[in-house]
């Protein structure tokens, strides 16, 4: 280590490091609880919206898009990569102009919403391993690179 770097670095007592680690652990637990509450509310709102589908209504589609985008964006924060991948696919599907008249695209939205809910219910983190690959295969979504 160079002298200039050594002058900038100070030795920290182990006790202080342990306290910092404990504080960080508590903060992560609180954030995790907040994350789960937020995701569960977003999923609830998504299912309420989809319980009275109006696929040809741009306002309805915009609300659904916002909810899917929200799940897509928060997924990576707590290692739920599948939320991001499926949320992105759902957003693309919602933007598809053929959606109001294509029943297959409408079924895709229902399948994506069910998959997002399942990911949280069974706590499928990261890419989900074999289960994640199978889920993406069933949904016909290519895994994120």
Beta strands, then each sheet from edge to edge (+ up, - down):
end
